[in-house]
Amino acid sequence: MENTSNLNVLGNAPLPSPAILMQDVPRTTEQAQLVSSSRKAICDSIFVPDSRFLLIVGPCSVHDTEACRIYAEKLAILADEVREKINIVMRVYFEKPRTTVGWKGLIMDPDLDGSDNIHQGLTLARQFLTEVLLLGLPTATELLDPITPQYIADLISWSAIGARTSESQTHRQMASGLSMPIGFKNTTSGAITPAINAIKAASQPQTFLGVSEEGVASAVSTAGNPHCHLILRGGENGPNFSHESIKSTRDTLLKHNLPPAIMVDASHANCGKKCEQMPAVFEEIVRQRATGDTSIVGAMLESHLHSGSQKFPQPLDQLAYGQSITDQCIDWETTERLVVEAAEKL
């Protein structure tokens, strides 16, 4: 009989079940308490008037856990200094969407060499998340693969659904069952209606194909996630963080009977993917919030030890320490200045 299956599959390596990996890299009671309390604090920042400004800040992606650990230690100190005004959550991004091809993140390729050791990547991701939580920092990530949350979501306080996947039914269904607040980004074109539709879909009960903690294919039924909100990240027609853009977005959310809760990403198309423009964008976001626009509930910043980004792939021994291999980031000194000044203004 002629074969009709797996004609283009080169391998199919079994992974440990989520339950086994969570046993191998367990969370402590204290870490679970931090995740739970920080999720509530994040929901307050998003949905409760006059709450602290929410800031999702950190490297575009985690490729060197040692450098990101140093970054996390610095951020933990800063977060404590500004905690009365700003609720800081660290970006810990392990999955990177690619327009065509490229490095897909630490979970998919932890050795940065195309070997795609996903088992090792999932283990490293859990280990690094526990290290960040030990510092007292809540964690944030973008969830790209619908199976990934089963392995790491218990250690995540806030998540994003990206510009490329806000229109995806799979990701809307996944979000409906996640336990943390979720931000949906406007699409790469700049359209906000798909993200609004995503918020509506994710807030409703859903049933979809998934994987259980035991690693078995399952029909997953959810109650819906009531803690979803919108993220403006600019688009093909330019940025969307101006007063006019915020007002238009707020009016649209109210028209759809959704809370006027808007997070603004100072990175991506809002800064033209140029890190030197990011500080001015962030300062304008903070200015609008400080002058009374409480619909702006928070911001996102891509930040690392050193500014800019470096070409990748290249020989690993030639990679600059503490510099992004994906999108450009502002450096630590600029980050610290911006956050301290924002706390003074808010």
Legacy VTK file of the C-alpha trace (Angstrom):
# vtk DataFile Version 3.0
C-alpha trace
ASCII
DATASET POLYDATA
POINTS 346 float
0.000 0.000 0.000
1.311 3.448 -0.882
2.285 5.561 2.124
0.271 8.774 2.543
1.332 9.861 6.037
4.288 11.860 7.397
5.867 12.276 3.983
7.722 15.409 5.076
8.356 14.452 8.715
11.996 13.696 9.549
11.489 12.825 13.197
8.955 12.749 16.016
10.710 12.814 19.389
8.442 12.323 22.420
8.568 15.009 25.124
8.036 14.476 28.844
4.515 15.215 29.960
3.922 18.632 31.525
3.327 16.915 34.889
6.740 15.224 34.780
8.576 18.419 33.832
6.801 20.306 36.621
8.014 17.628 39.025
11.566 17.921 37.675
11.530 21.719 38.021
8.954 22.353 40.757
7.632 25.646 42.059
7.823 26.400 45.759
4.921 27.528 47.916
6.431 31.012 48.048
6.733 31.170 44.254
3.126 30.048 43.820
2.013 32.733 46.271
3.970 35.390 44.353
2.404 34.345 41.046
-1.063 34.418 42.560
-0.658 37.787 44.329
1.055 39.420 41.347
-1.723 38.302 38.983
-4.220 40.040 41.264
-2.040 43.163 41.412
-1.768 43.184 37.613
-5.549 42.864 37.267
-5.894 45.804 39.659
-3.476 47.871 37.535
-5.515 47.088 34.428
-9.085 47.251 35.655
-9.216 49.185 38.958
-9.143 53.002 38.672
-6.237 54.857 40.337
-4.147 51.700 40.650
-0.420 51.547 39.987
0.895 51.951 36.462
1.794 48.558 34.973
5.170 48.197 33.268
6.164 45.062 31.329
9.909 45.492 30.808
12.892 43.342 29.900
14.806 41.752 27.031
13.095 41.215 23.699
13.978 37.539 24.115
15.952 35.335 26.484
18.893 33.758 24.687
21.564 33.970 27.437
20.091 33.114 30.828
23.231 34.295 32.650
22.970 37.826 31.228
19.208 37.891 31.785
19.736 36.794 35.388
22.011 39.795 35.949
19.349 41.980 34.337
16.679 40.487 36.612
18.750 41.235 39.716
19.006 44.891 38.691
15.319 45.067 37.825
14.284 43.582 41.174
16.066 46.410 42.999
14.491 49.036 40.733
11.035 47.485 41.084
11.267 47.756 44.848
12.320 51.422 44.645
9.299 52.457 42.545
6.742 49.940 43.821
4.373 52.575 45.207
3.789 54.087 41.750
4.768 51.413 39.218
3.957 47.703 39.127
6.964 46.152 37.347
6.760 42.745 35.663
9.781 41.302 33.837
9.599 40.253 30.204
10.762 36.625 30.041
10.133 35.792 26.390
11.051 32.261 25.274
9.127 32.039 21.983
9.648 34.348 19.016
7.264 34.519 16.045
9.102 34.651 12.726
7.840 36.376 9.592
9.652 33.774 7.477
12.415 31.823 9.252
14.906 32.508 12.012
15.704 31.649 15.625
12.400 30.765 17.272
13.415 31.259 20.882
15.002 29.490 23.834
12.303 26.830 24.134
12.592 25.778 20.499
16.388 26.082 20.113
18.162 26.539 23.467
21.629 25.872 22.010
21.167 28.514 19.290
22.525 26.113 16.691
19.477 24.648 14.978
19.567 21.455 17.033
16.046 22.239 18.350
16.357 20.435 21.684
12.865 21.330 22.872
13.043 19.148 25.991
16.095 21.073 27.137
14.463 24.352 26.145
11.361 23.699 28.230
13.519 22.711 31.193
15.665 25.846 30.892
12.556 27.994 30.617
11.070 26.618 33.833
14.396 26.890 35.635
14.872 30.511 34.619
11.312 31.464 35.569
11.841 30.034 39.055
15.053 32.064 39.386
13.275 35.304 38.472
10.473 34.546 40.934
13.044 33.929 43.671
14.057 37.573 43.232
10.488 38.635 43.960
9.800 39.634 40.355
6.605 38.593 38.559
7.109 37.284 35.023
5.555 38.044 31.642
5.826 36.264 28.308
4.233 35.862 24.898
2.585 32.485 24.466
2.991 31.323 20.901
2.675 27.543 20.765
-0.637 26.357 22.272
1.081 23.431 24.035
3.708 25.565 25.810
1.408 26.899 28.581
0.967 23.425 30.021
4.706 23.422 30.768
5.301 26.943 32.098
2.042 28.853 32.687
2.004 28.129 36.428
5.063 30.417 36.721
3.706 33.285 34.581
1.864 36.341 35.926
0.920 38.079 32.654
0.969 37.035 29.008
0.632 38.584 25.582
-0.903 37.282 22.404
1.131 38.859 19.625
0.254 40.928 16.588
0.589 37.912 14.278
-1.653 35.669 16.384
-4.408 37.947 17.754
-6.583 36.864 14.823
-5.878 33.169 15.419
-8.809 31.115 16.672
-6.347 28.702 18.275
-4.788 31.455 20.387
-8.124 32.973 21.356
-9.273 29.545 22.548
-6.019 29.011 24.427
-6.346 32.422 26.107
-9.858 31.572 27.285
-8.387 28.901 29.549
-5.269 30.653 30.799
-5.094 31.642 34.452
-3.321 34.997 34.107
-4.306 38.371 32.607
-3.808 38.453 28.834
-3.012 41.359 26.534
-3.984 41.107 22.853
-1.929 43.262 20.473
-3.322 45.076 17.469
-2.349 43.387 14.210
0.821 44.185 12.255
-1.336 46.298 9.924
-2.347 48.421 12.933
-5.965 47.234 13.066
-7.484 47.083 16.552
-10.797 45.400 15.671
-9.244 41.898 15.487
-7.763 42.374 18.968
-11.144 43.529 20.286
-12.772 40.477 18.730
-10.067 38.358 20.359
-10.859 39.815 23.795
-14.530 38.993 23.288
-13.791 35.442 22.127
-11.301 34.714 24.909
-13.739 35.887 27.562
-16.254 33.217 26.520
-16.273 29.468 27.310
-14.514 27.427 24.649
-13.806 23.783 23.880
-10.795 22.870 21.762
-8.082 20.297 21.156
-5.243 20.405 23.675
-2.863 18.391 25.818
-3.489 17.352 29.408
-0.876 17.565 32.179
-0.286 13.868 31.574
0.606 14.609 27.940
-2.547 13.062 26.494
-4.454 14.661 23.609
-7.606 16.094 25.143
-10.764 18.078 24.555
-10.183 21.125 26.746
-13.232 23.029 27.995
-12.774 26.479 29.553
-14.814 28.989 31.545
-13.445 31.984 29.605
-10.818 34.494 30.744
-12.354 37.726 32.151
-8.969 39.487 32.423
-8.124 40.302 28.801
-7.175 43.747 27.535
-5.806 45.589 24.485
-2.207 46.463 23.606
-1.355 49.157 21.057
1.961 48.440 19.316
1.701 50.524 16.137
1.379 49.101 12.649
2.265 49.390 8.989
0.798 52.903 8.857
2.894 54.105 11.789
2.587 54.521 15.552
-0.651 54.618 17.526
0.332 56.080 20.899
-0.753 59.684 20.251
-3.526 61.323 22.277
-5.818 61.022 19.237
-5.048 57.306 18.803
-5.644 56.592 22.479
-8.956 58.492 22.460
-10.134 56.688 19.327
-9.198 53.326 20.853
-10.909 54.160 24.136
-14.088 55.162 22.313
-14.006 51.949 20.286
-13.611 49.792 23.389
-16.553 51.529 25.053
-18.617 51.082 21.891
-17.985 47.341 22.190
-18.927 47.374 25.892
-15.376 46.585 26.951
-13.422 48.266 29.759
-11.335 51.179 28.384
-8.083 49.551 29.504
-5.203 50.220 27.099
-1.584 49.152 27.394
0.849 50.842 25.020
3.949 49.110 23.682
6.781 51.639 23.332
8.636 49.143 21.128
7.881 47.622 17.718
6.093 49.874 15.225
5.503 52.572 17.848
9.227 53.353 17.784
9.890 52.202 14.232
11.897 49.309 15.742
14.635 51.852 16.580
15.698 51.702 20.205
16.903 55.320 20.208
13.292 56.421 19.629
11.843 54.251 22.395
12.545 56.617 25.344
10.567 59.482 23.776
7.636 57.128 23.103
7.647 55.891 26.684
7.874 59.427 28.048
4.830 60.444 25.985
2.868 57.439 27.257
3.707 58.385 30.843
2.885 62.067 30.180
-0.603 61.172 28.963
-1.235 58.951 31.974
0.171 61.551 34.388
-2.074 64.279 32.969
-5.184 62.262 33.658
-5.770 59.632 30.950
-6.453 56.632 33.165
-7.441 54.519 30.164
-3.671 54.095 29.692
-3.093 51.366 32.266
0.482 50.451 31.425
3.349 50.252 28.975
5.826 47.802 27.503
9.574 48.386 27.078
12.203 46.205 25.428
15.328 46.607 27.517
18.585 44.727 28.089
21.978 45.286 29.679
23.286 46.911 26.485
21.450 48.826 23.773
20.692 47.811 20.206
20.779 44.318 18.766
23.306 42.100 17.058
23.223 40.015 13.932
22.236 36.410 14.380
23.096 33.725 13.454
26.821 34.126 13.977
29.439 32.080 15.903
28.295 31.916 19.513
31.719 32.902 20.857
31.413 36.169 18.936
28.076 37.210 20.451
28.215 40.380 22.535
27.243 39.846 26.162
23.927 41.291 27.318
22.757 42.451 23.898
19.605 41.303 22.093
19.776 38.893 19.143
16.190 39.746 18.141
14.662 43.264 18.311
16.611 46.303 19.453
16.497 47.141 23.163
17.391 50.189 25.214
20.247 49.730 27.702
19.965 49.345 31.459
21.072 52.877 32.310
18.376 54.350 30.047
15.782 51.966 31.478
16.589 52.924 35.043
16.416 56.648 34.254
13.082 56.326 32.432
11.467 54.296 35.198
12.654 56.560 38.021
11.490 59.656 36.149
8.140 58.011 35.384
7.625 57.208 39.060
8.237 60.870 39.903
5.658 62.023 37.351
2.899 59.519 38.000
LINES 1 347
346 0 1 2 3 4 5 6 7 8 9 10 11 12 13 14 15 16 17 18 19 20 21 22 23 24 25 26 27 28 29 30 31 32 33 34 35 36 37 38 39 40 41 42 43 44 45 46 47 48 49 50 51 52 53 54 55 56 57 58 59 60 61 62 63 64 65 66 67 68 69 70 71 72 73 74 75 76 77 78 79 80 81 82 83 84 85 86 87 88 89 90 91 92 93 94 95 96 97 98 99 100 101 102 103 104 105 106 107 108 109 110 111 112 113 114 115 116 117 118 119 120 121 122 123 124 125 126 127 128 129 130 131 132 133 134 135 136 137 138 139 140 141 142 143 144 145 146 147 148 149 150 151 152 153 154 155 156 157 158 159 160 161 162 163 164 165 166 167 168 169 170 171 172 173 174 175 176 177 178 179 180 181 182 183 184 185 186 187 188 189 190 191 192 193 194 195 196 197 198 199 200 201 202 203 204 205 206 207 208 209 210 211 212 213 214 215 216 217 218 219 220 221 222 223 224 225 226 227 228 229 230 231 232 233 234 235 236 237 238 239 240 241 242 243 244 245 246 247 248 249 250 251 252 253 254 255 256 257 258 259 260 261 262 263 264 265 266 267 268 269 270 271 272 273 274 275 276 277 278 279 280 281 282 283 284 285 286 287 288 289 290 291 292 293 294 295 296 297 298 299 300 301 302 303 304 305 306 307 308 309 310 311 312 313 314 315 316 317 318 319 320 321 322 323 324 325 326 327 328 329 330 331 332 333 334 335 336 337 338 339 340 341 342 343 344 345
